[in-house]
Amino acid sequence: MVLSSSPDQVVTRAPGAISLQIYAPVSESQLMQVLRLHHTVMYIFYGLLGVTRILGSTTNCLPVFLTKLALSNAFLVQAFIMYNHTHGRVVVDIFLHKILALATVLTGVVSFMEVLTKNNITLELLRSSLILLQGTWLWHMGFVLYNPTGGFEWDLTDHHSNMLLTVYFCWHYAFAYIIIGVNYAVITWLVKWRCRKFCSMQIPLLKNSEQEQELEEM
C-alpha cells in the first residue's frame, strides 16, 4: 500500500471499487475497506486449506503432510492479521484482539509441530482445545464489544477491564480442556466397550467352527 505525502490529493475511482492505496488524510471509508481486506485475506488462506484438503483426498500427487501445513499457515496468517487489526480501536478492543492472536498463533505452532510428527494424539488434542478456545473467545468478544442481550455494557476505555478479561481467558481455556477431556474419555470408553462386546461375540463363533472341523476329521 502507498501512503501519499500530499494531503490534498484527490482520488477519483469507480463507486464500490476497493482501493489498494491509502491517501492522507485517511478517511473512515478507507479504513473500513482495509479492515474488510484483512478478513478477505484470512478467508483466502482458509480457502486454500479447503482446496488442499480436497486435492489431498482425491489425488495421490500431494504429500500427506501438506494439509496440516496449509492449516498451520492459515492459523499463522490469521494471528498476524488479528494482531495488526487494531487501528483506531479502544484499549479493551485492542486487548481482546491481541489475546485472540495469541491463541491463534499457538494453534498454528501446534499444527506445524504435527507436520514434523506423525499420529501424535497429544498434539491433536492440544490443537483441538486451542481451536475450541478460539471459538469460545470469539463469542466472548462479541458479548463484550456489542452485547446482543442489551444488558450490561463494558467500559472499553478502562484498563482495569483487561485484568478481568485475562481471568476470563484462562477460564475459557480450562473449559476447552474439560470439553476435550470429556470427549476423549467417553469415546475411549465406547471404543473399548464395543471391542469387548465384539470380541465376546466372536469367541463362541470360533469355538463352533473348531468343533465343526473336529467332527469332520472324525
MDAnalysis code that builds the backbone (N, CA, C; Angstrom):
import MDAnalysis as mda
import numpy as np

u = mda.Universe.empty(654, n_residues=218, atom_resindex=np.repeat(np.arange(218), 3), trajectory=True)
u.add_TopologyAttr("name", ["N", "CA", "C"] * 218)
u.add_TopologyAttr("resid", np.arange(1, 219))
u.add_TopologyAttr("resname", ["MET", "VAL", "LEU", "SER", "SER", "SER", "PRO", "ASP", "GLN", "VAL", "VAL", "THR", "ARG", "ALA", "PRO", "GLY", "ALA", "ILE", "SER", "LEU", "GLN", "ILE", "TYR", "ALA", "PRO", "VAL", "SER", "GLU", "SER", "GLN", "LEU", "MET", "GLN", "VAL", "LEU", "ARG", "LEU", "HIS", "HIS", "THR", "VAL", "MET", "TYR", "ILE", "PHE", "TYR", "GLY", "LEU", "LEU", "GLY", "VAL", "THR", "ARG", "ILE", "LEU", "GLY", "SER", "THR", "THR", "ASN", "CYS", "LEU", "PRO", "VAL", "PHE", "LEU", "THR", "LYS", "LEU", "ALA", "LEU", "SER", "ASN", "ALA", "PHE", "LEU", "VAL", "GLN", "ALA", "PHE", "ILE", "MET", "TYR", "ASN", "HIS", "THR", "HIS", "GLY", "ARG", "VAL", "VAL", "VAL", "ASP", "ILE", "PHE", "LEU", "HIS", "LYS", "ILE", "LEU", "ALA", "LEU", "ALA", "THR", "VAL", "LEU", "THR", "GLY", "VAL", "VAL", "SER", "PHE", "MET", "GLU", "VAL", "LEU", "THR", "LYS", "ASN", "ASN", "ILE", "THR", "LEU", "GLU", "LEU", "LEU", "ARG", "SER", "SER", "LEU", "ILE", "LEU", "LEU", "GLN", "GLY", "THR", "TRP", "LEU", "TRP", "HIS", "MET", "GLY", "PHE", "VAL", "LEU", "TYR", "ASN", "PRO", "THR", "GLY", "GLY", "PHE", "GLU", "TRP", "ASP", "LEU", "THR", "ASP", "HIS", "HIS", "SER", "ASN", "MET", "LEU", "LEU", "THR", "VAL", "TYR", "PHE", "CYS", "TRP", "HIS", "TYR", "ALA", "PHE", "ALA", "TYR", "ILE", "ILE", "ILE", "GLY", "VAL", "ASN", "TYR", "ALA", "VAL", "ILE", "THR", "TRP", "LEU", "VAL", "LYS", "TRP", "ARG", "CYS", "ARG", "LYS", "PHE", "CYS", "SER", "MET", "GLN", "ILE", "PRO", "LEU", "LEU", "LYS", "ASN", "SER", "GLU", "GLN", "GLU", "GLN", "GLU", "LEU", "GLU", "GLU", "MET"])
u.atoms.positions = np.array([
    [0.833, -1.197, 0.000],
    [0.000, 0.000, 0.000],
    [0.868, 1.247, 0.000],
    [0.404, 2.295, -0.602],
    [1.187, 3.523, -0.755],
    [0.561, 4.623, 0.071],
    [1.349, 5.294, 0.845],
    [0.895, 6.434, 1.631],
    [1.345, 7.707, 0.936],
    [0.405, 8.462, 0.455],
    [0.742, 9.672, -0.288],
    [1.171, 10.777, 0.670],
    [2.169, 11.548, 0.247],
    [2.646, 12.659, 1.066],
    [1.841, 13.925, 0.828],
    [0.936, 13.896, -0.091],
    [0.139, 15.076, -0.401],
    [-1.235, 14.948, 0.218],
    [-1.546, 15.671, 1.277],
    [-2.838, 15.521, 1.938],
    [-3.982, 16.068, 1.108],
    [-3.680, 16.900, 0.107],
    [-4.745, 17.497, -0.687],
    [-5.013, 16.732, -1.973],
    [-4.384, 15.582, -2.129],
    [-4.555, 14.836, -3.361],
    [-5.961, 14.251, -3.425],
    [-6.618, 14.421, -4.556],
    [-7.974, 13.937, -4.749],
    [-7.918, 12.710, -5.635],
    [-8.596, 11.653, -5.214],
    [-8.582, 10.397, -5.947],
    [-9.968, 10.135, -6.493],
    [-10.052, 9.827, -7.762],
    [-11.323, 9.502, -8.398],
    [-11.309, 8.038, -8.794],
    [-12.288, 7.278, -8.324],
    [-12.393, 5.874, -8.684],
    [-13.852, 5.507, -8.809],
    [-14.092, 4.358, -9.389],
    [-15.465, 3.926, -9.618],
    [-16.158, 3.641, -8.296],
    [-17.479, 3.899, -8.223],
    [-18.209, 3.623, -6.982],
    [-18.154, 2.132, -6.635],
    [-17.919, 1.855, -5.363],
    [-17.867, 0.471, -4.898],
    [-16.534, -0.202, -5.108],
    [-15.600, 0.448, -5.796],
    [-14.298, -0.162, -6.034],
    [-13.450, -0.109, -4.773],
    [-12.643, -1.156, -4.568],
    [-11.766, -1.226, -3.404],
    [-10.405, -0.672, -3.786],
    [-9.988, 0.364, -3.095],
    [-8.703, 0.984, -3.387],
    [-7.593, 0.262, -2.643],
    [-6.505, -0.043, -3.334],
    [-5.353, -0.674, -2.717],
    [-4.286, 0.348, -2.360],
    [-4.672, 1.613, -2.310],
    [-3.782, 2.683, -1.893],
    [-4.469, 3.505, -0.812],
    [-3.652, 4.026, 0.120],
    [-4.164, 4.873, 1.194],
    [-3.593, 6.270, 1.000],
    [-4.474, 7.246, 0.952],
    [-4.066, 8.627, 0.756],
    [-4.349, 9.417, 2.030],
    [-3.417, 10.277, 2.404],
    [-3.584, 11.096, 3.599],
    [-4.422, 12.323, 3.255],
    [-5.329, 12.730, 4.137],
    [-5.672, 12.061, 5.391],
    [-6.569, 10.848, 5.152],
    [-6.426, 9.842, 6.023],
    [-7.165, 8.598, 5.859],
    [-8.621, 8.816, 6.269],
    [-9.528, 8.478, 5.379],
    [-10.949, 8.628, 5.669],
    [-11.473, 7.386, 6.358],
    [-12.658, 7.510, 6.935],
    [-13.288, 6.382, 7.613],
    [-13.624, 5.267, 6.637],
    [-14.053, 5.622, 5.445],
    [-14.398, 4.603, 4.448],
    [-13.162, 3.823, 4.007],
    [-12.002, 4.527, 3.877],
    [-10.772, 3.827, 3.525],
    [-10.359, 2.857, 4.618],
    [-10.502, 3.262, 5.868],
    [-10.148, 2.391, 6.978],
    [-11.038, 1.161, 7.001],
    [-12.329, 1.316, 6.756],
    [-13.244, 0.180, 6.729],
    [-12.893, -0.761, 5.579],
    [-12.473, -0.219, 4.459],
    [-12.077, -1.069, 3.344],
    [-10.850, -1.905, 3.688],
    [-9.898, -1.299, 4.397],
    [-8.709, -2.041, 4.795],
    [-9.080, -3.154, 5.785],
    [-9.976, -2.865, 6.717],
    [-10.403, -3.883, 7.674],
    [-11.119, -5.029, 6.970],
    [-11.942, -4.702, 5.976],
    [-12.589, -5.763, 5.202],
    [-11.567, -6.567, 4.414],
    [-10.539, -5.882, 3.938],
    [-9.481, -6.579, 3.213],
    [-8.733, -7.548, 4.121],
    [-8.579, -7.204, 5.388],
    [-7.980, -8.122, 6.359],
    [-8.770, -9.424, 6.430],
    [-10.093, -9.304, 6.560],
    [-10.928, -10.501, 6.623],
    [-10.855, -11.298, 5.324],
    [-10.801, -10.601, 4.208],
    [-10.739, -11.289, 2.917],
    [-9.470, -12.124, 2.798],
    [-8.351, -11.573, 3.255],
    [-7.085, -12.312, 3.198],
    [-7.165, -13.572, 4.059],
    [-7.762, -13.474, 5.239],
    [-7.926, -14.654, 6.086],
    [-8.775, -15.709, 5.397],
    [-9.881, -15.287, 4.780],
    [-10.747, -16.230, 4.083],
    [-10.022, -16.896, 2.921],
    [-9.135, -16.153, 2.249],
    [-8.391, -16.734, 1.131],
    [-7.501, -17.874, 1.610],
    [-6.819, -17.677, 2.737],
    [-5.924, -18.723, 3.231],
    [-6.706, -19.934, 3.731],
    [-7.863, -19.715, 4.350],
    [-8.689, -20.860, 4.743],
    [-9.309, -21.522, 3.515],
    [-9.551, -20.733, 2.462],
    [-9.998, -21.342, 1.216],
    [-8.918, -22.209, 0.592],
    [-7.661, -21.763, 0.658],
    [-6.551, -22.587, 0.186],
    [-6.445, -23.881, 0.989],
    [-6.733, -23.798, 2.279],
    [-6.755, -25.006, 3.103],
    [-7.821, -25.978, 2.608],
    [-8.999, -25.454, 2.280],
    [-10.061, -26.319, 1.778],
    [-9.692, -26.966, 0.449],
    [-9.085, -26.195, -0.442],
    [-8.648, -26.748, -1.724],
    [-7.596, -27.835, -1.510],
    [-6.687, -27.594, -0.577],
    [-5.649, -28.589, -0.282],
    [-6.256, -29.874, 0.256],
    [-7.258, -29.750, 1.117],
    [-7.920, -30.951, 1.640],
    [-8.611, -31.732, 0.528],
    [-9.283, -31.019, -0.365],
    [-9.981, -31.699, -1.456],
    [-8.997, -32.421, -2.373],
    [-7.912, -31.725, -2.741],
    [-6.921, -32.352, -3.604],
    [-6.222, -33.514, -2.908],
    [-5.979, -33.368, -1.602],
    [-5.320, -34.440, -0.872],
    [-6.158, -35.697, -0.753],
    [-7.493, -35.541, -0.744],
    [-8.375, -36.706, -0.622],
    [-8.775, -37.304, -1.964],
    [-8.533, -36.581, -3.050],
    [-8.929, -37.071, -4.370],
    [-7.749, -37.508, -5.231],
    [-6.556, -37.018, -4.912],
    [-5.377, -37.394, -5.698],
    [-4.283, -37.905, -4.769],
    [-3.338, -38.610, -5.354],
    [-2.189, -39.124, -4.602],
    [-0.911, -38.369, -4.927],
    [-1.046, -37.227, -5.613],
    [0.137, -36.469, -6.025],
    [0.691, -35.591, -4.908],
    [-0.168, -35.186, -3.961],
    [0.254, -34.273, -2.905],
    [0.779, -35.046, -1.705],
    [1.776, -34.526, -1.007],
    [2.250, -35.172, 0.225],
    [1.154, -35.181, 1.291],
    [1.227, -36.156, 2.181],
    [0.196, -36.298, 3.205],
    [0.222, -35.119, 4.177],
    [1.406, -34.627, 4.499],
    [1.534, -33.560, 5.496],
    [1.159, -32.184, 4.953],
    [0.862, -32.069, 3.670],
    [0.600, -30.758, 3.083],
    [-0.675, -30.134, 3.643],
    [-1.661, -30.962, 3.977],
    [-2.905, -30.435, 4.546],
    [-2.660, -29.777, 5.897],
    [-1.882, -30.431, 6.745],
    [-1.581, -29.854, 8.049],
    [-0.701, -28.610, 7.917],
    [0.162, -28.592, 6.916],
    [0.976, -27.406, 6.690],
    [0.110, -26.228, 6.247],
    [-0.879, -26.495, 5.397],
    [-1.804, -25.439, 4.988],
    [-2.634, -24.950, 6.169],
    [-3.008, -25.875, 7.066],
    [-3.750, -25.489, 8.271],
    [-2.898, -24.588, 9.161],
    [-1.626, -24.945, 9.325],
    [-0.726, -24.129, 10.132],
    [-0.552, -22.740, 9.526],
    [-0.388, -22.668, 8.202],
    [-0.239, -21.374, 7.540],
    [-1.474, -20.504, 7.721],
    [-2.653, -21.111, 7.614],
    [-3.896, -20.350, 7.768],
    [-3.994, -19.746, 9.167],
    [-3.646, -20.524, 10.184],
    [-3.705, -20.014, 11.553],
    [-2.671, -18.913, 11.785],
    [-1.469, -19.088, 11.262],
    [-0.428, -18.086, 11.474],
    [-0.760, -16.777, 10.759],
    [-1.340, -16.873, 9.564],
    [-1.760, -15.661, 8.855],
    [-2.883, -14.967, 9.624],
    [-3.826, -15.749, 10.147],
    [-4.906, -15.158, 10.942],
    [-4.349, -14.448, 12.174],
    [-3.374, -15.071, 12.846],
    [-2.781, -14.449, 14.033],
    [-2.087, -13.140, 13.678],
    [-1.357, -13.122, 12.562],
    [-0.657, -11.906, 12.135],
    [-1.645, -10.789, 11.828],
    [-2.737, -11.132, 11.165],
    [-3.727, -10.115, 10.802],
    [-4.457, -9.620, 12.046],
    [-4.841, -10.530, 12.941],
    [-5.555, -10.111, 14.140],
    [-4.703, -9.212, 15.025],
    [-3.405, -9.473, 15.057],
    [-2.523, -8.637, 15.867],
    [-2.439, -7.217, 15.310],
    [-2.569, -7.079, 14.004],
    [-2.499, -5.769, 13.363],
    [-3.879, -5.260, 12.938],
    [-4.928, -5.804, 13.558],
    [-6.307, -5.457, 13.204],
    [-6.887, -4.488, 14.235],
    [-6.033, -3.672, 14.830],
    [-6.449, -2.882, 15.993],
    [-6.342, -1.378, 15.783],
    [-6.172, -0.922, 14.567],
    [-6.002, 0.512, 14.340],
    [-7.306, 1.250, 14.633],
    [-7.189, 2.316, 15.408],
    [-8.361, 3.128, 15.714],
    [-9.284, 2.541, 16.754],
    [-8.888, 1.477, 17.428],
    [-9.737, 0.843, 18.430],
    [-9.356, 1.306, 19.834],
    [-10.259, 1.058, 20.771],
    [-10.024, 1.460, 22.156],
    [-9.245, 0.369, 22.883],
    [-8.920, 0.625, 24.144],
    [-7.989, -0.216, 24.894],
    [-8.483, -1.649, 25.009],
    [-9.715, -1.845, 25.449],
    [-10.233, -3.193, 25.676],
    [-10.371, -3.940, 24.354],
    [-10.796, -3.251, 23.317],
    [-10.935, -3.876, 21.997],
    [-9.583, -4.374, 21.490],
    [-8.545, -3.579, 21.673],
    [-7.193, -3.982, 21.268],
    [-6.745, -5.201, 22.056],
    [-7.009, -5.204, 23.349],
    [-6.601, -6.319, 24.203],
    [-7.302, -7.611, 23.794],
    [-8.577, -7.523, 23.461],
    [-9.326, -8.704, 23.031],
    [-8.732, -9.300, 21.757],
    [-8.384, -8.444, 20.808],
    [-7.821, -8.934, 19.557],
    [-6.424, -9.530, 19.766],
    [-5.634, -8.953, 20.660],
    [-4.301, -9.489, 20.891],
    [-4.353, -10.843, 21.593],
    [-5.315, -11.021, 22.487],
    [-5.469, -12.332, 23.119],
    [-5.889, -13.372, 22.082],
    [-6.801, -12.979, 21.193],
    [-7.195, -13.889, 20.117],
    [-6.010, -14.230, 19.224],
    [-5.165, -13.241, 18.946],
    [-3.969, -13.502, 18.144],
    [-3.030, -14.472, 18.849],
    [-2.921, -14.372, 20.186],
    [-2.083, -15.289, 20.951],
    [-2.597, -16.720, 20.826],
    [-3.904, -16.920, 21.004],
    [-4.474, -18.256, 20.880],
    [-4.296, -18.808, 19.468],
    [-4.408, -17.940, 18.471],
    [-4.301, -18.383, 17.087],
    [-2.871, -18.769, 16.721],
    [-1.894, -18.000, 17.190],
    [-0.511, -18.330, 16.866],
    [-0.091, -19.617, 17.575],
    [-0.600, -19.863, 18.769],
    [-0.318, -21.136, 19.444],
    [-0.917, -22.299, 18.656],
    [-2.113, -22.109, 18.107],
    [-2.727, -23.156, 17.287],
    [-1.895, -23.418, 16.038],
    [-1.392, -22.338, 15.417],
    [-0.555, -22.517, 14.237],
    [0.739, -23.245, 14.547],
    [1.355, -22.946, 15.688],
    [2.613, -23.612, 16.069],
    [2.369, -25.091, 16.330],
    [1.289, -25.409, 17.054],
    [0.972, -26.815, 17.324],
    [0.665, -27.555, 16.027],
    [-0.047, -26.907, 15.111],
    [-0.339, -27.535, 13.818],
    [0.942, -27.801, 13.033],
    [1.894, -26.880, 13.115],
    [3.174, -27.106, 12.432],
    [3.964, -28.236, 13.090],
    [3.851, -28.377, 14.406],
    [4.509, -29.497, 15.087],
    [3.929, -30.824, 14.637],
    [2.633, -30.830, 14.284],
    [2.020, -32.051, 13.762],
    [2.594, -32.426, 12.407],
    [3.076, -31.441, 11.652],
    [3.715, -31.742, 10.375],
    [4.999, -32.530, 10.594],
    [5.726, -32.200, 11.675],
    [7.008, -32.837, 11.955],
    [6.860, -34.190, 12.631],
    [5.729, -34.420, 13.287],
    [5.487, -35.694, 13.968],
    [4.232, -36.333, 13.397],
    [4.200, -37.637, 13.308],
    [3.078, -38.352, 12.717],
    [2.243, -39.018, 13.811],
    [0.914, -38.831, 13.716],
    [-0.053, -39.526, 14.582],
    [0.262, -39.326, 16.060],
    [0.473, -38.084, 16.445],
    [0.704, -37.753, 17.852],
    [-0.618, -37.290, 18.445],
    [-1.245, -38.144, 19.252],
    [-2.578, -37.851, 19.782],
    [-2.542, -36.660, 20.729],
    [-1.416, -36.468, 21.430],
    [-1.312, -35.339, 22.361],
    [-1.384, -34.005, 21.613],
    [-0.662, -33.897, 20.508],
    [-0.702, -32.667, 19.724],
    [-2.065, -32.452, 19.089],
    [-2.705, -33.522, 18.660],
    [-4.025, -33.391, 18.054],
    [-5.055, -32.896, 19.071],
    [-4.995, -33.425, 20.287],
    [-5.904, -32.959, 21.331],
    [-5.602, -31.516, 21.726],
    [-4.316, -31.166, 21.779],
    [-3.944, -29.789, 22.106],
    [-4.432, -28.823, 21.027],
    [-4.281, -29.214, 19.762],
    [-4.780, -28.362, 18.676],
    [-6.297, -28.210, 18.754],
    [-6.990, -29.290, 19.055],
    [-8.451, -29.219, 19.164],
    [-8.882, -28.293, 20.297],
    [-8.177, -28.357, 21.431],
    [-8.526, -27.481, 22.552],
    [-8.269, -26.015, 22.207],
    [-7.196, -25.733, 21.467],
    [-6.903, -24.346, 21.090],
    [-7.908, -23.810, 20.070],
    [-8.346, -24.664, 19.154],
    [-9.377, -24.239, 18.197],
    [-10.678, -23.950, 18.925],
    [-11.038, -24.814, 19.883],
    [-12.233, -24.570, 20.693],
    [-12.092, -23.285, 21.496],
    [-10.891, -23.018, 21.987],
    [-10.633, -21.773, 22.717],
    [-10.875, -20.556, 21.827],
    [-10.426, -20.610, 20.583],
    [-10.667, -19.502, 19.665],
    [-12.162, -19.260, 19.463],
    [-12.914, -20.351, 19.302],
    [-14.346, -20.202, 19.074],
    [-15.076, -19.582, 20.254],
    [-14.810, -20.070, 21.461],
    [-15.491, -19.535, 22.638],
    [-15.052, -18.094, 22.923],
    [-13.762, -17.796, 22.648],
    [-13.291, -16.436, 22.890],
    [-13.901, -15.462, 21.890],
    [-14.147, -15.870, 20.659],
    [-14.836, -15.018, 19.695],
    [-16.248, -14.686, 20.175],
    [-16.925, -15.680, 20.754],
    [-18.246, -15.413, 21.338],
    [-18.131, -14.384, 22.463],
    [-17.130, -14.566, 23.308],
    [-16.942, -13.637, 24.426],
    [-16.650, -12.230, 23.916],
    [-15.837, -12.119, 22.875],
    [-15.545, -10.813, 22.287],
    [-16.819, -10.139, 21.784],
    [-17.694, -10.922, 21.168],
    [-18.946, -10.359, 20.674],
    [-19.802, -9.800, 21.794],
    [-19.858, -10.507, 22.937],
    [-20.663, -10.024, 24.057],
    [-20.024, -8.815, 24.731],
    [-18.695, -8.756, 24.759],
    [-18.030, -7.602, 25.375],
    [-18.177, -6.360, 24.512],
    [-17.987, -6.498, 23.205],
    [-17.971, -5.338, 22.315],
    [-19.372, -4.871, 21.921],
    [-20.287, -5.818, 21.729],
    [-21.605, -5.451, 21.187],
    [-22.770, -5.831, 22.093],
    [-22.600, -6.868, 22.919],
    [-23.616, -7.312, 23.883],
    [-25.019, -7.375, 23.248],
    [-25.314, -8.433, 22.508],
    [-26.613, -8.542, 21.835],
    [-27.791, -8.630, 22.787],
    [-27.538, -8.943, 24.064],
    [-28.648, -9.037, 25.022],
    [-29.152, -7.671, 25.452],
    [-28.338, -6.620, 25.231],
    [-28.744, -5.280, 25.617],
    [-28.637, -4.983, 27.100],
    [-27.918, -5.811, 27.847],
    [-27.771, -5.612, 29.282],
    [-26.545, -4.795, 29.637],
    [-25.711, -5.382, 30.508],
    [-24.515, -4.687, 30.997],
    [-23.574, -4.378, 29.841],
    [-23.023, -3.170, 29.815],
    [-22.071, -2.761, 28.798],
    [-20.711, -2.513, 29.437],
    [-19.677, -3.066, 28.813],
    [-18.326, -2.897, 29.317],
    [-17.818, -1.490, 29.004],
    [-16.985, -0.995, 29.905],
    [-16.291, 0.263, 29.664],
    [-15.029, -0.067, 28.867],
    [-15.074, 0.175, 27.563],
    [-13.985, -0.234, 26.679],
    [-12.749, 0.633, 26.812],
    [-12.816, 1.677, 27.596],
    [-11.649, 2.548, 27.799],
    [-10.973, 2.330, 29.147],
    [-11.480, 1.387, 29.941],
    [-10.955, 1.154, 31.288],
    [-9.866, 0.079, 31.241],
    [-8.660, 0.423, 31.666],
    [-7.554, -0.535, 31.677],
    [-7.810, -1.680, 32.657],
    [-8.592, -1.451, 33.698],
    [-8.840, -2.497, 34.677],
    [-9.652, -3.653, 34.087],
    [-10.397, -3.397, 33.015],
    [-11.161, -4.472, 32.381],
    [-10.243, -5.532, 31.792],
    [-9.040, -5.126, 31.385],
    [-8.098, -6.093, 30.823],
    [-7.690, -7.141, 31.849],
    [-7.583, -6.742, 33.110],
    [-7.218, -7.686, 34.161],
    [-8.301, -8.743, 34.328],
    [-9.555, -8.335, 34.282],
    [-10.650, -9.287, 34.409],
    [-10.759, -10.171, 33.170],
    [-10.524, -9.607, 32.003],
    [-10.581, -10.394, 30.779],
    [-9.482, -11.443, 30.730],
    [-8.338, -11.159, 31.372],
    [-7.277, -12.156, 31.457],
    [-7.739, -13.391, 32.212],
    [-8.476, -13.178, 33.307],
    [-9.019, -14.299, 34.080],
    [-10.053, -15.052, 33.256],
    [-10.906, -14.330, 32.538],
    [-11.918, -14.970, 31.695],
    [-11.269, -15.838, 30.620],
    [-10.169, -15.348, 30.051],
    [-9.489, -16.119, 29.010],
    [-8.968, -17.441, 29.569],
    [-8.414, -17.403, 30.771],
    [-7.941, -18.643, 31.407],
    [-9.102, -19.593, 31.683],
    [-10.255, -19.065, 32.081],
    [-11.436, -19.905, 32.276],
    [-11.894, -20.533, 30.968],
    [-11.820, -19.773, 29.900],
    [-12.169, -20.325, 28.586],
    [-11.257, -21.500, 28.238],
    [-9.963, -21.350, 28.525],
    [-9.031, -22.441, 28.208],
    [-9.298, -23.659, 29.090],
    [-9.614, -23.438, 30.357],
    [-9.963, -24.552, 31.234],
    [-11.226, -25.255, 30.736],
    [-12.211, -24.480, 30.281],
    [-13.443, -25.058, 29.736],
    [-13.132, -25.889, 28.494],
    [-12.236, -25.404, 27.633],
    [-11.861, -26.152, 26.432],
    [-11.181, -27.468, 26.810],
    [-10.311, -27.425, 27.828],
    [-9.646, -28.642, 28.276],
    [-10.656, -29.649, 28.809],
    [-11.630, -29.178, 29.567],
    [-12.639, -30.076, 30.133],
    [-13.465, -30.731, 29.023],
    [-13.891, -29.932, 28.045],
    [-14.695, -30.465, 26.946],
    [-13.916, -31.518, 26.160],
    [-12.657, -31.206, 25.814],
    [-11.836, -32.163, 25.063],
    [-11.574, -33.411, 25.901],
    [-11.309, -33.242, 27.207],
    [-11.052, -34.388, 28.076],
    [-12.264, -35.295, 28.218],
    [-13.438, -34.698, 28.382],
    [-14.662, -35.498, 28.495],
    [-14.939, -36.250, 27.192],
    [-14.787, -35.566, 26.061],
    [-14.996, -36.238, 24.772],
    [-14.025, -37.394, 24.582],
    [-12.762, -37.169, 24.941],
    [-11.758, -38.227, 24.793],
    [-12.084, -39.421, 25.693],
    [-12.498, -39.150, 26.936],
    [-12.811, -40.240, 27.865],
    [-14.033, -41.034, 27.401],
    [-15.068, -40.323, 26.961],
    [-16.289, -41.008, 26.520],
    [-16.039, -41.847, 25.278],
    [-15.344, -41.290, 24.301],
    [-15.076, -42.030, 23.060],
    [-14.176, -43.229, 23.326],
    [-13.164, -43.044, 24.192],
    [-12.297, -44.174, 24.539],
    [-13.077, -45.279, 25.210],
    [-13.989, -44.933, 26.127],
    [-14.805, -45.940, 26.804],
    [-15.719, -46.664, 25.821],
    [-16.322, -45.911, 24.900],
    [-17.218, -46.529, 23.922],
    [-16.469, -47.492, 23.010],
    [-15.270, -47.090, 22.587],
    [-14.489, -47.964, 21.712],
    [-14.090, -49.243, 22.438],
    [-13.621, -49.119, 23.677],
    [-13.234, -50.312, 24.438],
    [-14.437, -51.196, 24.717],
    [-15.585, -50.585, 25.047],
    [-16.797, -51.372, 25.302],
    [-17.244, -52.088, 24.043],
    [-17.142, -51.425, 22.908],
    [-17.523, -52.046, 21.651],
    [-16.583, -53.184, 21.287],
    [-15.292, -52.984, 21.545],
    [-14.321, -54.041, 21.253],
    [-14.550, -55.258, 22.132],
    [-14.847, -55.023, 23.423],
    [-15.106, -56.154, 24.313],
    [-16.347, -56.919, 23.879],
    [-17.385, -56.171, 23.474],
    [-18.614, -56.815, 23.041],
    [-18.392, -57.585, 21.756],
    [-17.652, -57.019, 20.833],
    [-17.392, -57.672, 19.555],
    [-16.548, -58.921, 19.751],
    [-15.521, -58.834, 20.620],
    [-14.663, -59.986, 20.858],
    [-15.419, -61.109, 21.547],
    [-16.295, -60.777, 22.506],
    [-17.072, -61.805, 23.203],
    [-18.046, -62.505, 22.267],
    [-18.532, -61.820, 21.242],
    [-19.410, -62.438, 20.263],
    [-18.626, -63.326, 19.310],
    [-17.375, -63.043, 19.074],
    [-16.572, -63.824, 18.160],
    [-16.048, -65.101, 18.789],
    [-15.870, -65.106, 20.111],
    [-15.308, -66.287, 20.780],
    [-16.167, -67.520, 20.577],
    [-17.515, -67.500, 20.837],
    [-18.311, -68.707, 20.593],
    [-18.342, -69.103, 19.127],
    [-18.279, -68.142, 18.221],
    [-18.256, -68.464, 16.799],
    [-16.993, -69.227, 16.443],
    [-15.870, -68.832, 17.036],
    [-14.619, -69.535, 16.797],
    [-14.662, -70.945, 17.360],
    [-15.279, -71.092, 18.552],
    [-15.390, -72.418, 19.151],
    [-16.244, -73.326, 18.289],
    [-17.362, -72.806, 17.765],
    [-18.226, -73.635, 16.919],
    [-17.511, -74.083, 15.655],
    [-16.728, -73.199, 15.060],
    [-16.003, -73.568, 13.846],
    [-14.948, -74.622, 14.141],
    [-14.305, -74.527, 15.307],
    [-13.305, -75.527, 15.669],
    [-13.964, -76.877, 15.911],
    [-15.130, -76.868, 16.570],
    [-15.835, -78.123, 16.816],
    [-16.274, -78.763, 15.513],
    [-16.736, -77.962, 14.555],
    [-17.140, -78.496, 13.272],
    [-15.960, -79.133, 12.533],
    [-14.792, -78.525, 12.628],
    [-13.611, -79.099, 11.982],
    [-13.234, -80.420, 12.621],
    [-13.336, -80.516, 13.963],
    [-13.017, -81.768, 14.643],
    [-13.972, -82.858, 14.251],
    [-15.284, -82.539, 14.104],
    [-16.257, -83.545, 13.709],
    [-16.001, -84.033, 12.283],
    [-15.607, -83.123, 11.406],
    [-15.318, -83.541, 10.045],
    [-14.112, -84.453, 9.969],
    [-13.091, -84.186, 10.801],
    [-11.907, -85.029, 10.812],
    [-12.218, -86.413, 11.360],
    [-13.163, -86.502, 12.301],
    [-13.528, -87.810, 12.857],
    [-14.309, -88.591, 11.821],
])
